[in-house]
């Protein structure tokens, strides 16, 4: 009997990031899709675009990268999403995100049942659930998913405390940065003491099996049950920080679904996060062999 090819489903926003130097395909879940695909694992993006020129360009771009667009819906009324990205002198990026765009209206379709229930992992963030239509679809899909991977990814002003709590309750693996960890403790009216105490509290409170904490130049931590692992950052020259957390998560997922050891999983994650941060944009052109050479040198 032929073994079925394993794949990952990423859910939520796919869009154009508008930078001073031009437009790039993006959206946190799409950045994860792109970089998981680059590592040789099948990744499927579940989203929605407008029936417009920007949507057609996005579909062409995604297909050129060899990623299926079968699960990207087309909306005849709402436009394809654009985000104005501004990079400051520290290479940090802020985003101006338009509301009521096509990915706010992702529909639950019969084909999604098999798609999501057979996926090795289902990746989602909190931004996609800002409007009722996509939020309802997300909760329907979460019922079906085997491993639910929540990328917290707070984007003001779209931070709904009750929604965040609901999503945390649903999750098996949660990725957050230090600021997001502090914020979640604040939402729970708990004092932030340190990473270990906060991770343990969040895990126990929501019944989360695994927490990944990203800390930029200070590396990352991985909390699994009552074990924790610390990993240093890979030293690099930063091009920009767009999608660095998304590529980190892609590296993590690509090894986690293979059942690799925590050390192997996090080596891949920290290396891929650094590799993408050393290049402009979240979806730069590269081969997996180029990345492997970078990882093995570091």
KOLDOPA-566638 format. One record per residue (C-alpha): residue in one letter; x, y, z. Coordinates in pm, 1 decimal. Layout:
N
- A_X_Y_Z
...
END
This chain:
298
- X_0.0_0.0_0.0
- X_129.9_345.4_-87.9
- X_212.4_566.9_206.4
- X_18.6_892.4_201.8
- X_232.6_1203.2_168.5
- X_224.4_1405.6_487.6
- X_131.0_1772.8_466.5
- X_60.8_2081.1_676.0
- X_-235.7_2320.7_645.4
- X_-188.5_2690.6_725.6
- X_-501.4_2899.2_775.5
- X_-566.3_3272.6_755.1
- X_-430.3_3578.6_584.3
- X_-254.3_3583.7_249.5
- X_-179.7_3935.1_124.6
- X_58.5_4184.6_-30.8
- X_302.3_4354.7_208.7
- X_362.9_4699.9_59.7
- X_718.9_4814.8_138.4
- X_887.5_5139.9_29.0
- X_1090.9_4929.0_-219.2
- X_792.5_4734.7_-357.8
- X_529.0_4469.9_-284.2
- X_589.0_4117.9_-155.0
- X_353.2_3826.1_-99.7
- X_302.8_3771.1_272.2
- X_74.4_3719.1_569.8
- X_204.7_3521.8_869.8
- X_36.8_3187.9_785.0
- X_143.2_3218.4_423.1
- X_505.0_3286.1_527.0
- X_490.7_2960.6_725.3
- X_344.7_2779.7_420.4
- X_622.0_2909.7_194.1
- X_906.8_2806.3_424.0
- X_756.8_2465.6_512.8
- X_723.5_2403.8_136.8
- X_1089.5_2503.1_89.3
- X_1192.7_2233.4_336.8
- X_1038.0_1969.7_111.1
- X_712.3_1918.8_302.0
- X_379.6_1968.7_128.9
- X_209.1_2280.3_267.7
- X_-141.1_2396.7_176.9
- X_-266.9_2750.7_232.6
- X_-634.4_2792.1_322.8
- X_-732.6_3153.5_260.5
- X_-933.4_3391.9_44.0
- X_-840.0_3663.3_-205.3
- X_-1038.5_3919.6_-404.1
- X_-1145.4_3874.9_-764.9
- X_-908.8_4153.0_-869.6
- X_-571.7_4221.9_-1024.9
- X_-384.8_4193.5_-693.6
- X_-553.6_3858.1_-629.8
- X_-459.8_3726.3_-974.1
- X_-98.2_3833.5_-921.3
- X_-91.4_3662.4_-582.8
- X_-225.2_3335.9_-727.5
- X_33.3_3347.8_-1008.8
- X_313.5_3413.0_-760.5
- X_208.5_3128.0_-529.1
- X_175.0_2883.7_-820.2
- X_517.4_2985.8_-951.7
- X_658.1_2880.6_-616.0
- X_502.3_2536.5_-664.2
- X_245.7_2575.6_-384.6
- X_-113.1_2466.1_-448.3
- X_-379.5_2738.1_-465.5
- X_-667.6_2486.0_-454.6
- X_-774.4_2605.7_-109.0
- X_-750.9_2980.0_-171.1
- X_-1107.2_3102.4_-226.4
- X_-1197.5_3395.6_-451.6
- X_-1432.1_3666.6_-323.3
- X_-1631.1_3869.0_-579.4
- X_-1699.8_4155.3_-337.1
- X_-1412.2_4195.6_-91.5
- X_-1067.0_4304.3_-211.5
- X_-737.1_4119.7_-187.7
- X_-560.4_4224.0_131.2
- X_-276.2_4474.7_137.5
- X_-67.4_4579.3_436.0
- X_149.6_4890.3_452.9
- X_477.5_4779.4_612.3
- X_714.7_5036.6_761.9
- X_1069.9_4944.0_864.9
- X_1238.0_5159.9_1133.2
- X_1610.2_5225.7_1192.0
- X_1637.4_4909.5_1409.6
- X_1501.1_4693.0_1123.1
- X_1178.1_4638.8_1319.9
- X_860.4_4639.3_1111.2
- X_519.1_4788.3_1190.0
- X_206.9_4711.9_987.6
- X_-102.1_4905.6_887.5
- X_-362.1_4633.3_825.3
- X_-679.8_4708.5_628.0
- X_-1004.8_4565.1_764.1
- X_-1288.1_4385.6_575.3
- X_-1072.3_4222.7_309.8
- X_-1122.9_3886.2_139.4
- X_-952.3_3672.9_409.3
- X_-1197.5_3809.1_668.9
- X_-1464.8_3603.8_485.4
- X_-1314.0_3253.7_451.1
- X_-1595.3_3000.8_408.3
- X_-1604.9_2652.4_555.0
- X_-1640.9_2407.4_264.5
- X_-1709.1_2029.8_260.9
- X_-1360.6_1966.4_110.7
- X_-1201.4_2113.9_425.1
- X_-1310.9_1819.9_641.9
- X_-1077.1_1570.2_480.1
- X_-809.0_1832.6_415.2
- X_-775.4_1936.7_779.6
- X_-839.1_1603.5_951.7
- X_-563.5_1433.5_746.8
- X_-304.6_1710.1_791.8
- X_-7.6_1646.9_1022.0
- X_-48.2_1997.2_1164.7
- X_-293.9_2286.4_1137.7
- X_-134.2_2629.5_1179.3
- X_-332.9_2943.9_1261.7
- X_-294.5_3286.9_1422.1
- X_-519.2_3528.3_1608.0
- X_-534.2_3799.7_1339.3
- X_-738.0_3590.4_1093.6
- X_-1013.8_3552.0_1354.1
- X_-1074.6_3928.1_1392.6
- X_-1405.4_3911.1_1196.8
- X_-1696.8_3678.3_1260.8
- X_-1706.5_3490.6_929.1
- X_-1345.2_3365.5_929.2
- X_-1356.6_3316.7_1308.0
- X_-1654.2_3079.4_1272.9
- X_-1472.2_2885.8_998.3
- X_-1158.0_2865.0_1212.0
- X_-1344.0_2713.1_1507.5
- X_-1508.0_2455.8_1275.2
- X_-1165.9_2356.8_1140.0
- X_-1011.2_2335.8_1487.1
- X_-1264.4_2061.1_1569.4
- X_-1107.1_1851.6_1290.7
- X_-733.8_1915.6_1335.5
- X_-488.2_1658.1_1474.2
- X_-218.1_1896.5_1597.5
- X_-328.5_2256.9_1643.4
- X_-41.4_2506.1_1621.4
- X_-129.0_2856.8_1740.5
- X_102.5_3140.3_1637.1
- X_-12.2_3413.7_1876.5
- X_116.8_3701.9_1660.1
- X_-60.9_3999.5_1824.6
- X_-138.2_4278.5_1578.3
- X_-289.6_4587.5_1745.8
- X_-567.7_4700.8_1732.9
- X_-694.8_4347.5_1654.9
- X_-639.4_4192.5_1999.1
- X_-946.9_4037.2_2156.7
- X_-865.8_3895.5_2500.9
- X_-1159.8_3651.2_2514.2
- X_-1081.0_3522.2_2165.9
- X_-711.8_3472.8_2254.6
- X_-816.0_3269.3_2560.9
- X_-1052.7_3054.2_2352.8
- X_-779.6_2986.0_2097.1
- X_-524.7_2900.8_2367.9
- X_-769.8_2647.0_2514.3
- X_-790.3_2483.4_2169.3
- X_-415.4_2460.5_2107.9
- X_-159.2_2180.5_2131.2
- X_146.7_2390.1_2042.7
- X_170.2_2766.7_2095.9
- X_440.6_2999.4_1963.9
- X_481.1_3339.0_2128.9
- X_746.8_3601.6_2183.1
- X_842.6_3751.9_2519.6
- X_609.4_4053.1_2486.9
- X_319.1_3821.2_2399.8
- X_396.9_3597.3_2697.7
- X_383.1_3900.4_2930.4
- X_57.4_4012.5_2766.4
- X_-106.3_3670.1_2811.6
- X_-8.3_3671.1_3182.0
- X_-162.5_4019.1_3206.9
- X_-485.6_3890.0_3045.3
- X_-496.4_3620.6_3315.8
- X_-436.5_3879.9_3591.4
- X_-115.8_3700.4_3685.9
- X_213.8_3863.3_3772.0
- X_497.1_3794.5_3526.2
- X_789.4_3659.2_3732.2
- X_1003.4_3482.2_3473.0
- X_981.6_3269.3_3158.6
- X_968.9_2934.2_3338.1
- X_694.2_3028.1_3582.4
- X_489.2_3194.9_3308.5
- X_526.4_2904.4_3064.6
- X_423.6_2656.0_3335.5
- X_125.4_2869.2_3434.7
- X_3.8_2913.0_3075.4
- X_52.1_2541.9_3000.0
- X_-144.6_2435.4_3308.2
- X_-416.3_2696.7_3273.9
- X_-497.0_2613.8_2911.2
- X_-385.2_2251.1_2893.7
- X_-117.4_2327.3_2632.7
- X_137.4_2051.1_2566.5
- X_413.1_2261.0_2408.0
- X_515.1_2627.7_2416.5
- X_780.7_2782.0_2192.8
- X_915.0_3115.2_2314.0
- X_1109.7_3325.6_2063.0
- X_1346.5_3593.1_2195.7
- X_1511.8_3742.3_1887.5
- X_1886.3_3785.1_1941.0
- X_1855.3_3607.4_2278.3
- X_1756.1_3279.8_2115.3
- X_1452.8_3066.4_2190.3
- X_1308.2_2827.2_2445.9
- X_1096.9_2516.8_2409.5
- X_872.2_2394.9_2692.1
- X_744.4_2037.0_2650.2
- X_542.3_1900.4_2940.2
- X_764.0_1970.9_3242.1
- X_1087.2_1978.7_3038.6
- X_1241.1_2296.2_2899.8
- X_1520.0_2357.5_2650.3
- X_1713.1_2676.6_2571.9
- X_1874.4_2750.8_2236.8
- X_2102.2_3041.6_2140.8
- X_2032.9_3261.1_1840.0
- X_2243.3_3219.1_1526.6
- X_2451.4_3536.3_1481.4
- X_2370.6_3711.1_1153.0
- X_2354.5_4050.7_987.1
- X_1987.1_4148.8_980.9
- X_1835.7_4242.6_643.6
- X_1490.9_4287.7_802.8
- X_1281.7_4106.2_1063.0
- X_980.9_4048.6_833.8
- X_864.1_3689.6_875.1
- X_1152.5_3584.2_1101.4
- X_910.2_3436.2_1356.4
- X_710.0_3270.5_1076.9
- X_1020.3_3105.9_927.9
- X_1126.5_2995.3_1277.6
- X_786.3_2827.5_1315.1
- X_818.7_2667.7_969.4
- X_1154.6_2516.8_1068.7
- X_1003.4_2392.6_1394.0
- X_701.0_2230.9_1225.2
- X_904.1_2064.7_948.6
- X_1100.2_1866.6_1210.5
- X_827.6_1834.6_1475.4
- X_592.7_1643.6_1242.5
- X_876.7_1399.5_1167.8
- X_897.9_1325.8_1540.9
- X_1255.6_1455.2_1572.8
- X_1423.3_1521.0_1911.1
- X_1377.8_1868.4_2066.6
- X_1743.0_1955.7_1992.6
- X_1704.3_1873.0_1623.9
- X_1368.4_2054.5_1599.0
- X_1501.2_2372.5_1758.0
- X_1828.9_2369.8_1566.9
- X_1626.9_2377.2_1244.2
- X_1390.5_2646.0_1380.0
- X_1657.4_2886.1_1506.7
- X_1869.6_2836.9_1192.8
- X_1580.0_2895.8_952.0
- X_1462.5_3202.2_1147.9
- X_1814.9_3348.0_1128.2
- X_1861.1_3253.8_762.8
- X_1540.8_3436.4_657.6
- X_1622.9_3737.2_880.3
- X_1954.1_3771.2_694.9
- X_1759.5_3814.8_367.6
- X_1505.6_4082.2_264.3
- X_1139.2_3983.7_305.7
- X_962.3_3681.2_452.9
- X_964.6_3467.9_135.1
- X_1305.7_3519.9_-24.9
- X_1418.3_3299.4_-310.3
- X_1642.2_3016.8_-181.0
- X_1696.6_2643.1_-207.8
- X_1679.5_2404.6_86.2
- X_2040.9_2307.5_8.7
- X_2150.1_2671.1_57.1
- X_1972.1_2677.9_391.3
- X_2126.7_2342.5_496.9
- X_2475.6_2477.3_423.1
- X_2398.2_2786.8_636.9
- X_2258.1_2569.5_919.8
- X_2554.5_2332.6_922.3
- X_2807.5_2618.7_924.3
- X_2636.9_2767.0_1230.1
END
